[in-house]
Amino acid sequence: MNSKHSRIISLISRYISLEETDIDLITQVFEPISVRKNTLLEDTEKIVQNLYFINNGFVRTYYMDNGEDKTTQINCPSGFITCFESFNTRTKAFENVETVTDCELLQITKSNLENLRKKIKKWRVFEEKVFEQLLIFNEQRNRDMIILTAKERYLKLIENQIDIAKNIPLQYIASFIGIKPESLSRIRRNLVS
């Protein structure tokens, strides 16, 4: 097994048992790519071509609203990211997918993912586990956006996802937690004093 695939194999193996042939297939269809910071992986108004697994670095999804950048998702190593609606329905994307740092990624096309579903018996079990976690995260995030104050959302982010807080520019963090960068700067200043 290629070292570039060890993280994804480890993740999958937490949920399903893999045969050597399964591992070989996974390493064949998940293509390793090195991508520079601020690279647009997928663009709005186009059909998303790939699902990405993050080995190293940070990736975000965002859309533009009246000229304002709105970050909807930030993901880090051992996470999957894409515009899932476009990837699955083969419709034009509503969001962009962009690297925030230099990244080491694995990418897979929709057809290769379908191939995995056909050839690895328990692949759907793994997908269900990943999507369960994604749904839980999104549900918690939606609830936090309604219930928590901006300060509480920021504190929760730095408590639970310190790597994001350390590696992501403040304007993206502010957008992700639903506030303006100036408000986040004020929150951070008040926390220090």
PyMOL CGO cylinders between C-alpha atoms (Angstrom):
from pymol import cmd
from pymol.cgo import CYLINDER

trace = [
    CYLINDER, 0.00, 0.00, 0.00, 1.20, 3.46, -0.94, 0.3, 1, 1, 1, 1, 1, 1,
    CYLINDER, 1.20, 3.46, -0.94, 1.89, 5.74, 2.05, 0.3, 1, 1, 1, 1, 1, 1,
    CYLINDER, 1.89, 5.74, 2.05, -0.33, 8.37, 0.42, 0.3, 1, 1, 1, 1, 1, 1,
    CYLINDER, -0.33, 8.37, 0.42, -3.25, 6.00, 0.93, 0.3, 1, 1, 1, 1, 1, 1,
    CYLINDER, -3.25, 6.00, 0.93, -2.48, 4.85, 4.48, 0.3, 1, 1, 1, 1, 1, 1,
    CYLINDER, -2.48, 4.85, 4.48, -4.72, 7.47, 6.13, 0.3, 1, 1, 1, 1, 1, 1,
    CYLINDER, -4.72, 7.47, 6.13, -7.77, 6.64, 4.01, 0.3, 1, 1, 1, 1, 1, 1,
    CYLINDER, -7.77, 6.64, 4.01, -7.24, 2.89, 4.40, 0.3, 1, 1, 1, 1, 1, 1,
    CYLINDER, -7.24, 2.89, 4.40, -6.98, 3.36, 8.16, 0.3, 1, 1, 1, 1, 1, 1,
    CYLINDER, -6.98, 3.36, 8.16, -10.20, 5.39, 8.22, 0.3, 1, 1, 1, 1, 1, 1,
    CYLINDER, -10.20, 5.39, 8.22, -12.13, 2.88, 6.11, 0.3, 1, 1, 1, 1, 1, 1,
    CYLINDER, -12.13, 2.88, 6.11, -10.79, -0.03, 8.19, 0.3, 1, 1, 1, 1, 1, 1,
    CYLINDER, -10.79, -0.03, 8.19, -12.34, 1.48, 11.32, 0.3, 1, 1, 1, 1, 1, 1,
    CYLINDER, -12.34, 1.48, 11.32, -15.77, 0.71, 9.87, 0.3, 1, 1, 1, 1, 1, 1,
    CYLINDER, -15.77, 0.71, 9.87, -15.37, -2.24, 7.52, 0.3, 1, 1, 1, 1, 1, 1,
    CYLINDER, -15.37, -2.24, 7.52, -12.88, -5.05, 7.01, 0.3, 1, 1, 1, 1, 1, 1,
    CYLINDER, -12.88, -5.05, 7.01, -10.89, -4.82, 3.80, 0.3, 1, 1, 1, 1, 1, 1,
    CYLINDER, -10.89, -4.82, 3.80, -9.40, -7.60, 1.70, 0.3, 1, 1, 1, 1, 1, 1,
    CYLINDER, -9.40, -7.60, 1.70, -6.09, -7.01, -0.09, 0.3, 1, 1, 1, 1, 1, 1,
    CYLINDER, -6.09, -7.01, -0.09, -7.99, -6.74, -3.38, 0.3, 1, 1, 1, 1, 1, 1,
    CYLINDER, -7.99, -6.74, -3.38, -10.16, -4.01, -1.82, 0.3, 1, 1, 1, 1, 1, 1,
    CYLINDER, -10.16, -4.01, -1.82, -7.08, -2.08, -0.72, 0.3, 1, 1, 1, 1, 1, 1,
    CYLINDER, -7.08, -2.08, -0.72, -5.57, -2.44, -4.19, 0.3, 1, 1, 1, 1, 1, 1,
    CYLINDER, -5.57, -2.44, -4.19, -8.75, -1.10, -5.78, 0.3, 1, 1, 1, 1, 1, 1,
    CYLINDER, -8.75, -1.10, -5.78, -8.96, 1.84, -3.36, 0.3, 1, 1, 1, 1, 1, 1,
    CYLINDER, -8.96, 1.84, -3.36, -5.34, 2.82, -4.08, 0.3, 1, 1, 1, 1, 1, 1,
    CYLINDER, -5.34, 2.82, -4.08, -6.03, 2.60, -7.82, 0.3, 1, 1, 1, 1, 1, 1,
    CYLINDER, -6.03, 2.60, -7.82, -9.13, 4.80, -7.85, 0.3, 1, 1, 1, 1, 1, 1,
    CYLINDER, -9.13, 4.80, -7.85, -8.15, 7.43, -5.27, 0.3, 1, 1, 1, 1, 1, 1,
    CYLINDER, -8.15, 7.43, -5.27, -5.59, 9.51, -7.17, 0.3, 1, 1, 1, 1, 1, 1,
    CYLINDER, -5.59, 9.51, -7.17, -3.01, 11.40, -5.05, 0.3, 1, 1, 1, 1, 1, 1,
    CYLINDER, -3.01, 11.40, -5.05, -2.59, 15.08, -5.94, 0.3, 1, 1, 1, 1, 1, 1,
    CYLINDER, -2.59, 15.08, -5.94, -0.51, 17.88, -4.44, 0.3, 1, 1, 1, 1, 1, 1,
    CYLINDER, -0.51, 17.88, -4.44, -2.25, 21.23, -4.61, 0.3, 1, 1, 1, 1, 1, 1,
    CYLINDER, -2.25, 21.23, -4.61, -1.03, 24.74, -3.79, 0.3, 1, 1, 1, 1, 1, 1,
    CYLINDER, -1.03, 24.74, -3.79, -2.79, 27.12, -1.44, 0.3, 1, 1, 1, 1, 1, 1,
    CYLINDER, -2.79, 27.12, -1.44, -5.80, 29.00, -2.89, 0.3, 1, 1, 1, 1, 1, 1,
    CYLINDER, -5.80, 29.00, -2.89, -6.35, 26.52, -5.73, 0.3, 1, 1, 1, 1, 1, 1,
    CYLINDER, -6.35, 26.52, -5.73, -9.92, 26.27, -6.97, 0.3, 1, 1, 1, 1, 1, 1,
    CYLINDER, -9.92, 26.27, -6.97, -10.65, 22.54, -7.14, 0.3, 1, 1, 1, 1, 1, 1,
    CYLINDER, -10.65, 22.54, -7.14, -14.28, 22.81, -8.20, 0.3, 1, 1, 1, 1, 1, 1,
    CYLINDER, -14.28, 22.81, -8.20, -16.08, 25.86, -9.58, 0.3, 1, 1, 1, 1, 1, 1,
    CYLINDER, -16.08, 25.86, -9.58, -19.67, 27.07, -9.35, 0.3, 1, 1, 1, 1, 1, 1,
    CYLINDER, -19.67, 27.07, -9.35, -21.82, 26.72, -12.43, 0.3, 1, 1, 1, 1, 1, 1,
    CYLINDER, -21.82, 26.72, -12.43, -19.99, 23.53, -13.38, 0.3, 1, 1, 1, 1, 1, 1,
    CYLINDER, -19.99, 23.53, -13.38, -20.75, 19.93, -12.50, 0.3, 1, 1, 1, 1, 1, 1,
    CYLINDER, -20.75, 19.93, -12.50, -18.43, 18.77, -9.73, 0.3, 1, 1, 1, 1, 1, 1,
    CYLINDER, -18.43, 18.77, -9.73, -16.09, 16.07, -11.01, 0.3, 1, 1, 1, 1, 1, 1,
    CYLINDER, -16.09, 16.07, -11.01, -14.37, 14.79, -7.87, 0.3, 1, 1, 1, 1, 1, 1,
    CYLINDER, -14.37, 14.79, -7.87, -14.75, 13.89, -4.24, 0.3, 1, 1, 1, 1, 1, 1,
    CYLINDER, -14.75, 13.89, -4.24, -11.63, 14.76, -2.23, 0.3, 1, 1, 1, 1, 1, 1,
    CYLINDER, -11.63, 14.76, -2.23, -10.07, 13.08, 0.78, 0.3, 1, 1, 1, 1, 1, 1,
    CYLINDER, -10.07, 13.08, 0.78, -7.72, 15.35, 2.71, 0.3, 1, 1, 1, 1, 1, 1,
    CYLINDER, -7.72, 15.35, 2.71, -4.40, 13.79, 3.70, 0.3, 1, 1, 1, 1, 1, 1,
    CYLINDER, -4.40, 13.79, 3.70, -2.78, 17.08, 4.65, 0.3, 1, 1, 1, 1, 1, 1,
    CYLINDER, -2.78, 17.08, 4.65, -3.94, 20.69, 4.62, 0.3, 1, 1, 1, 1, 1, 1,
    CYLINDER, -3.94, 20.69, 4.62, -7.27, 22.50, 4.74, 0.3, 1, 1, 1, 1, 1, 1,
    CYLINDER, -7.27, 22.50, 4.74, -10.02, 22.87, 2.15, 0.3, 1, 1, 1, 1, 1, 1,
    CYLINDER, -10.02, 22.87, 2.15, -13.19, 24.94, 2.22, 0.3, 1, 1, 1, 1, 1, 1,
    CYLINDER, -13.19, 24.94, 2.22, -16.42, 25.30, 0.30, 0.3, 1, 1, 1, 1, 1, 1,
    CYLINDER, -16.42, 25.30, 0.30, -17.90, 28.73, -0.28, 0.3, 1, 1, 1, 1, 1, 1,
    CYLINDER, -17.90, 28.73, -0.28, -20.28, 30.73, -2.42, 0.3, 1, 1, 1, 1, 1, 1,
    CYLINDER, -20.28, 30.73, -2.42, -20.54, 34.39, -3.34, 0.3, 1, 1, 1, 1, 1, 1,
    CYLINDER, -20.54, 34.39, -3.34, -23.49, 36.45, -2.07, 0.3, 1, 1, 1, 1, 1, 1,
    CYLINDER, -23.49, 36.45, -2.07, -23.67, 40.00, -3.44, 0.3, 1, 1, 1, 1, 1, 1,
    CYLINDER, -23.67, 40.00, -3.44, -19.88, 40.06, -3.80, 0.3, 1, 1, 1, 1, 1, 1,
    CYLINDER, -19.88, 40.06, -3.80, -19.37, 38.67, -0.31, 0.3, 1, 1, 1, 1, 1, 1,
    CYLINDER, -19.37, 38.67, -0.31, -17.56, 35.36, 0.23, 0.3, 1, 1, 1, 1, 1, 1,
    CYLINDER, -17.56, 35.36, 0.23, -19.59, 32.95, 2.44, 0.3, 1, 1, 1, 1, 1, 1,
    CYLINDER, -19.59, 32.95, 2.44, -17.65, 29.94, 3.77, 0.3, 1, 1, 1, 1, 1, 1,
    CYLINDER, -17.65, 29.94, 3.77, -19.99, 26.99, 4.29, 0.3, 1, 1, 1, 1, 1, 1,
    CYLINDER, -19.99, 26.99, 4.29, -17.58, 24.22, 5.16, 0.3, 1, 1, 1, 1, 1, 1,
    CYLINDER, -17.58, 24.22, 5.16, -13.96, 23.91, 6.31, 0.3, 1, 1, 1, 1, 1, 1,
    CYLINDER, -13.96, 23.91, 6.31, -12.39, 20.49, 6.40, 0.3, 1, 1, 1, 1, 1, 1,
    CYLINDER, -12.39, 20.49, 6.40, -9.06, 19.11, 7.56, 0.3, 1, 1, 1, 1, 1, 1,
    CYLINDER, -9.06, 19.11, 7.56, -7.09, 15.85, 7.34, 0.3, 1, 1, 1, 1, 1, 1,
    CYLINDER, -7.09, 15.85, 7.34, -9.03, 12.59, 7.28, 0.3, 1, 1, 1, 1, 1, 1,
    CYLINDER, -9.03, 12.59, 7.28, -12.07, 14.41, 5.98, 0.3, 1, 1, 1, 1, 1, 1,
    CYLINDER, -12.07, 14.41, 5.98, -13.95, 14.21, 2.70, 0.3, 1, 1, 1, 1, 1, 1,
    CYLINDER, -13.95, 14.21, 2.70, -15.02, 17.37, 0.91, 0.3, 1, 1, 1, 1, 1, 1,
    CYLINDER, -15.02, 17.37, 0.91, -16.77, 18.40, -2.28, 0.3, 1, 1, 1, 1, 1, 1,
    CYLINDER, -16.77, 18.40, -2.28, -20.04, 20.02, -3.29, 0.3, 1, 1, 1, 1, 1, 1,
    CYLINDER, -20.04, 20.02, -3.29, -21.98, 16.86, -2.50, 0.3, 1, 1, 1, 1, 1, 1,
    CYLINDER, -21.98, 16.86, -2.50, -25.22, 17.92, -4.19, 0.3, 1, 1, 1, 1, 1, 1,
    CYLINDER, -25.22, 17.92, -4.19, -23.52, 18.56, -7.52, 0.3, 1, 1, 1, 1, 1, 1,
    CYLINDER, -23.52, 18.56, -7.52, -21.29, 15.49, -7.23, 0.3, 1, 1, 1, 1, 1, 1,
    CYLINDER, -21.29, 15.49, -7.23, -24.23, 13.18, -6.55, 0.3, 1, 1, 1, 1, 1, 1,
    CYLINDER, -24.23, 13.18, -6.55, -26.96, 14.69, -8.73, 0.3, 1, 1, 1, 1, 1, 1,
    CYLINDER, -26.96, 14.69, -8.73, -24.68, 15.74, -11.61, 0.3, 1, 1, 1, 1, 1, 1,
    CYLINDER, -24.68, 15.74, -11.61, -26.10, 19.28, -11.56, 0.3, 1, 1, 1, 1, 1, 1,
    CYLINDER, -26.10, 19.28, -11.56, -24.19, 22.57, -11.57, 0.3, 1, 1, 1, 1, 1, 1,
    CYLINDER, -24.19, 22.57, -11.57, -22.47, 23.41, -8.31, 0.3, 1, 1, 1, 1, 1, 1,
    CYLINDER, -22.47, 23.41, -8.31, -23.74, 26.13, -6.02, 0.3, 1, 1, 1, 1, 1, 1,
    CYLINDER, -23.74, 26.13, -6.02, -20.41, 26.35, -4.19, 0.3, 1, 1, 1, 1, 1, 1,
    CYLINDER, -20.41, 26.35, -4.19, -16.71, 26.50, -4.97, 0.3, 1, 1, 1, 1, 1, 1,
    CYLINDER, -16.71, 26.50, -4.97, -14.20, 24.07, -3.46, 0.3, 1, 1, 1, 1, 1, 1,
    CYLINDER, -14.20, 24.07, -3.46, -10.86, 25.74, -2.68, 0.3, 1, 1, 1, 1, 1, 1,
    CYLINDER, -10.86, 25.74, -2.68, -7.66, 24.84, -0.86, 0.3, 1, 1, 1, 1, 1, 1,
    CYLINDER, -7.66, 24.84, -0.86, -6.89, 27.18, 2.04, 0.3, 1, 1, 1, 1, 1, 1,
    CYLINDER, -6.89, 27.18, 2.04, -3.36, 25.82, 2.54, 0.3, 1, 1, 1, 1, 1, 1,
    CYLINDER, -3.36, 25.82, 2.54, -1.02, 23.69, 0.46, 0.3, 1, 1, 1, 1, 1, 1,
    CYLINDER, -1.02, 23.69, 0.46, -2.70, 20.28, 0.41, 0.3, 1, 1, 1, 1, 1, 1,
    CYLINDER, -2.70, 20.28, 0.41, -2.06, 16.61, -0.19, 0.3, 1, 1, 1, 1, 1, 1,
    CYLINDER, -2.06, 16.61, -0.19, -5.33, 15.15, -1.40, 0.3, 1, 1, 1, 1, 1, 1,
    CYLINDER, -5.33, 15.15, -1.40, -6.77, 11.99, -2.85, 0.3, 1, 1, 1, 1, 1, 1,
    CYLINDER, -6.77, 11.99, -2.85, -9.40, 12.54, -5.52, 0.3, 1, 1, 1, 1, 1, 1,
    CYLINDER, -9.40, 12.54, -5.52, -11.97, 10.13, -6.90, 0.3, 1, 1, 1, 1, 1, 1,
    CYLINDER, -11.97, 10.13, -6.90, -14.41, 10.54, -9.76, 0.3, 1, 1, 1, 1, 1, 1,
    CYLINDER, -14.41, 10.54, -9.76, -18.10, 9.69, -9.53, 0.3, 1, 1, 1, 1, 1, 1,
    CYLINDER, -18.10, 9.69, -9.53, -17.68, 6.70, -11.87, 0.3, 1, 1, 1, 1, 1, 1,
    CYLINDER, -17.68, 6.70, -11.87, -14.78, 5.32, -9.81, 0.3, 1, 1, 1, 1, 1, 1,
    CYLINDER, -14.78, 5.32, -9.81, -16.81, 5.75, -6.64, 0.3, 1, 1, 1, 1, 1, 1,
    CYLINDER, -16.81, 5.75, -6.64, -19.64, 3.79, -8.27, 0.3, 1, 1, 1, 1, 1, 1,
    CYLINDER, -19.64, 3.79, -8.27, -17.09, 1.11, -9.13, 0.3, 1, 1, 1, 1, 1, 1,
    CYLINDER, -17.09, 1.11, -9.13, -16.06, 0.88, -5.45, 0.3, 1, 1, 1, 1, 1, 1,
    CYLINDER, -16.06, 0.88, -5.45, -19.71, 0.50, -4.49, 0.3, 1, 1, 1, 1, 1, 1,
    CYLINDER, -19.71, 0.50, -4.49, -20.07, -2.43, -6.86, 0.3, 1, 1, 1, 1, 1, 1,
    CYLINDER, -20.07, -2.43, -6.86, -16.81, -4.21, -6.07, 0.3, 1, 1, 1, 1, 1, 1,
    CYLINDER, -16.81, -4.21, -6.07, -16.39, -3.75, -2.30, 0.3, 1, 1, 1, 1, 1, 1,
    CYLINDER, -16.39, -3.75, -2.30, -19.27, -5.50, -0.55, 0.3, 1, 1, 1, 1, 1, 1,
    CYLINDER, -19.27, -5.50, -0.55, -19.37, -3.35, 2.56, 0.3, 1, 1, 1, 1, 1, 1,
    CYLINDER, -19.37, -3.35, 2.56, -18.48, -0.01, 0.95, 0.3, 1, 1, 1, 1, 1, 1,
    CYLINDER, -18.48, -0.01, 0.95, -22.02, 1.32, 1.49, 0.3, 1, 1, 1, 1, 1, 1,
    CYLINDER, -22.02, 1.32, 1.49, -21.65, 0.64, 5.23, 0.3, 1, 1, 1, 1, 1, 1,
    CYLINDER, -21.65, 0.64, 5.23, -18.55, 2.86, 5.26, 0.3, 1, 1, 1, 1, 1, 1,
    CYLINDER, -18.55, 2.86, 5.26, -20.36, 5.57, 3.28, 0.3, 1, 1, 1, 1, 1, 1,
    CYLINDER, -20.36, 5.57, 3.28, -23.29, 5.46, 5.70, 0.3, 1, 1, 1, 1, 1, 1,
    CYLINDER, -23.29, 5.46, 5.70, -20.93, 6.01, 8.65, 0.3, 1, 1, 1, 1, 1, 1,
    CYLINDER, -20.93, 6.01, 8.65, -19.24, 8.96, 6.94, 0.3, 1, 1, 1, 1, 1, 1,
    CYLINDER, -19.24, 8.96, 6.94, -22.58, 10.53, 6.00, 0.3, 1, 1, 1, 1, 1, 1,
    CYLINDER, -22.58, 10.53, 6.00, -23.96, 9.96, 9.52, 0.3, 1, 1, 1, 1, 1, 1,
    CYLINDER, -23.96, 9.96, 9.52, -21.03, 11.92, 10.93, 0.3, 1, 1, 1, 1, 1, 1,
    CYLINDER, -21.03, 11.92, 10.93, -21.49, 14.64, 8.31, 0.3, 1, 1, 1, 1, 1, 1,
    CYLINDER, -21.49, 14.64, 8.31, -25.21, 14.93, 9.08, 0.3, 1, 1, 1, 1, 1, 1,
    CYLINDER, -25.21, 14.93, 9.08, -24.57, 15.09, 12.83, 0.3, 1, 1, 1, 1, 1, 1,
    CYLINDER, -24.57, 15.09, 12.83, -21.91, 17.78, 12.34, 0.3, 1, 1, 1, 1, 1, 1,
    CYLINDER, -21.91, 17.78, 12.34, -24.21, 19.84, 10.09, 0.3, 1, 1, 1, 1, 1, 1,
    CYLINDER, -24.21, 19.84, 10.09, -27.14, 19.46, 12.48, 0.3, 1, 1, 1, 1, 1, 1,
    CYLINDER, -27.14, 19.46, 12.48, -24.98, 20.62, 15.40, 0.3, 1, 1, 1, 1, 1, 1,
    CYLINDER, -24.98, 20.62, 15.40, -23.62, 23.51, 13.36, 0.3, 1, 1, 1, 1, 1, 1,
    CYLINDER, -23.62, 23.51, 13.36, -27.12, 24.62, 12.33, 0.3, 1, 1, 1, 1, 1, 1,
    CYLINDER, -27.12, 24.62, 12.33, -28.29, 24.43, 15.93, 0.3, 1, 1, 1, 1, 1, 1,
    CYLINDER, -28.29, 24.43, 15.93, -25.22, 26.38, 17.10, 0.3, 1, 1, 1, 1, 1, 1,
    CYLINDER, -25.22, 26.38, 17.10, -25.92, 29.12, 14.53, 0.3, 1, 1, 1, 1, 1, 1,
    CYLINDER, -25.92, 29.12, 14.53, -29.40, 29.54, 16.03, 0.3, 1, 1, 1, 1, 1, 1,
    CYLINDER, -29.40, 29.54, 16.03, -28.74, 29.03, 19.74, 0.3, 1, 1, 1, 1, 1, 1,
    CYLINDER, -28.74, 29.03, 19.74, -25.18, 30.20, 20.45, 0.3, 1, 1, 1, 1, 1, 1,
    CYLINDER, -25.18, 30.20, 20.45, -23.88, 33.75, 20.44, 0.3, 1, 1, 1, 1, 1, 1,
    CYLINDER, -23.88, 33.75, 20.44, -21.07, 34.65, 18.04, 0.3, 1, 1, 1, 1, 1, 1,
    CYLINDER, -21.07, 34.65, 18.04, -18.61, 34.51, 20.93, 0.3, 1, 1, 1, 1, 1, 1,
    CYLINDER, -18.61, 34.51, 20.93, -19.87, 31.07, 21.98, 0.3, 1, 1, 1, 1, 1, 1,
    CYLINDER, -19.87, 31.07, 21.98, -19.60, 29.77, 18.39, 0.3, 1, 1, 1, 1, 1, 1,
    CYLINDER, -19.60, 29.77, 18.39, -15.99, 30.99, 18.18, 0.3, 1, 1, 1, 1, 1, 1,
    CYLINDER, -15.99, 30.99, 18.18, -15.10, 29.50, 21.57, 0.3, 1, 1, 1, 1, 1, 1,
    CYLINDER, -15.10, 29.50, 21.57, -16.64, 26.18, 20.54, 0.3, 1, 1, 1, 1, 1, 1,
    CYLINDER, -16.64, 26.18, 20.54, -14.64, 26.22, 17.30, 0.3, 1, 1, 1, 1, 1, 1,
    CYLINDER, -14.64, 26.22, 17.30, -11.32, 26.84, 19.05, 0.3, 1, 1, 1, 1, 1, 1,
    CYLINDER, -11.32, 26.84, 19.05, -12.16, 24.26, 21.70, 0.3, 1, 1, 1, 1, 1, 1,
    CYLINDER, -12.16, 24.26, 21.70, -13.22, 21.50, 19.30, 0.3, 1, 1, 1, 1, 1, 1,
    CYLINDER, -13.22, 21.50, 19.30, -11.29, 22.33, 16.13, 0.3, 1, 1, 1, 1, 1, 1,
    CYLINDER, -11.29, 22.33, 16.13, -8.14, 24.12, 17.22, 0.3, 1, 1, 1, 1, 1, 1,
    CYLINDER, -8.14, 24.12, 17.22, -6.32, 23.16, 13.99, 0.3, 1, 1, 1, 1, 1, 1,
    CYLINDER, -6.32, 23.16, 13.99, -8.87, 25.15, 12.01, 0.3, 1, 1, 1, 1, 1, 1,
    CYLINDER, -8.87, 25.15, 12.01, -8.50, 28.12, 14.34, 0.3, 1, 1, 1, 1, 1, 1,
    CYLINDER, -8.50, 28.12, 14.34, -4.70, 27.99, 13.93, 0.3, 1, 1, 1, 1, 1, 1,
    CYLINDER, -4.70, 27.99, 13.93, -4.53, 27.45, 10.15, 0.3, 1, 1, 1, 1, 1, 1,
    CYLINDER, -4.53, 27.45, 10.15, -7.48, 29.24, 8.58, 0.3, 1, 1, 1, 1, 1, 1,
    CYLINDER, -7.48, 29.24, 8.58, -7.53, 32.99, 7.83, 0.3, 1, 1, 1, 1, 1, 1,
    CYLINDER, -7.53, 32.99, 7.83, -9.81, 34.95, 10.16, 0.3, 1, 1, 1, 1, 1, 1,
    CYLINDER, -9.81, 34.95, 10.16, -12.12, 36.13, 7.37, 0.3, 1, 1, 1, 1, 1, 1,
    CYLINDER, -12.12, 36.13, 7.37, -12.98, 32.50, 6.53, 0.3, 1, 1, 1, 1, 1, 1,
    CYLINDER, -12.98, 32.50, 6.53, -13.49, 31.59, 10.19, 0.3, 1, 1, 1, 1, 1, 1,
    CYLINDER, -13.49, 31.59, 10.19, -15.73, 34.63, 10.66, 0.3, 1, 1, 1, 1, 1, 1,
    CYLINDER, -15.73, 34.63, 10.66, -17.80, 33.70, 7.62, 0.3, 1, 1, 1, 1, 1, 1,
    CYLINDER, -17.80, 33.70, 7.62, -18.00, 30.06, 8.74, 0.3, 1, 1, 1, 1, 1, 1,
    CYLINDER, -18.00, 30.06, 8.74, -19.42, 31.03, 12.14, 0.3, 1, 1, 1, 1, 1, 1,
    CYLINDER, -19.42, 31.03, 12.14, -21.77, 33.58, 10.58, 0.3, 1, 1, 1, 1, 1, 1,
    CYLINDER, -21.77, 33.58, 10.58, -20.22, 36.92, 11.53, 0.3, 1, 1, 1, 1, 1, 1,
    CYLINDER, -20.22, 36.92, 11.53, -18.19, 39.72, 9.97, 0.3, 1, 1, 1, 1, 1, 1,
    CYLINDER, -18.19, 39.72, 9.97, -14.37, 39.69, 10.33, 0.3, 1, 1, 1, 1, 1, 1,
    CYLINDER, -14.37, 39.69, 10.33, -14.55, 42.91, 12.38, 0.3, 1, 1, 1, 1, 1, 1,
    CYLINDER, -14.55, 42.91, 12.38, -16.86, 41.20, 14.89, 0.3, 1, 1, 1, 1, 1, 1,
    CYLINDER, -16.86, 41.20, 14.89, -14.48, 38.26, 15.19, 0.3, 1, 1, 1, 1, 1, 1,
    CYLINDER, -14.48, 38.26, 15.19, -11.55, 40.62, 15.76, 0.3, 1, 1, 1, 1, 1, 1,
    CYLINDER, -11.55, 40.62, 15.76, -13.53, 42.33, 18.53, 0.3, 1, 1, 1, 1, 1, 1,
    CYLINDER, -13.53, 42.33, 18.53, -14.39, 38.96, 20.12, 0.3, 1, 1, 1, 1, 1, 1,
    CYLINDER, -14.39, 38.96, 20.12, -10.74, 37.90, 20.02, 0.3, 1, 1, 1, 1, 1, 1,
    CYLINDER, -10.74, 37.90, 20.02, -9.59, 41.22, 21.52, 0.3, 1, 1, 1, 1, 1, 1,
    CYLINDER, -9.59, 41.22, 21.52, -12.11, 40.90, 24.36, 0.3, 1, 1, 1, 1, 1, 1,
    CYLINDER, -12.11, 40.90, 24.36, -10.98, 37.34, 25.07, 0.3, 1, 1, 1, 1, 1, 1,
    CYLINDER, -10.98, 37.34, 25.07, -7.36, 38.46, 25.41, 0.3, 1, 1, 1, 1, 1, 1,
    CYLINDER, -7.36, 38.46, 25.41, -8.12, 41.40, 27.71, 0.3, 1, 1, 1, 1, 1, 1,
]
cmd.load_cgo(trace, "trace")
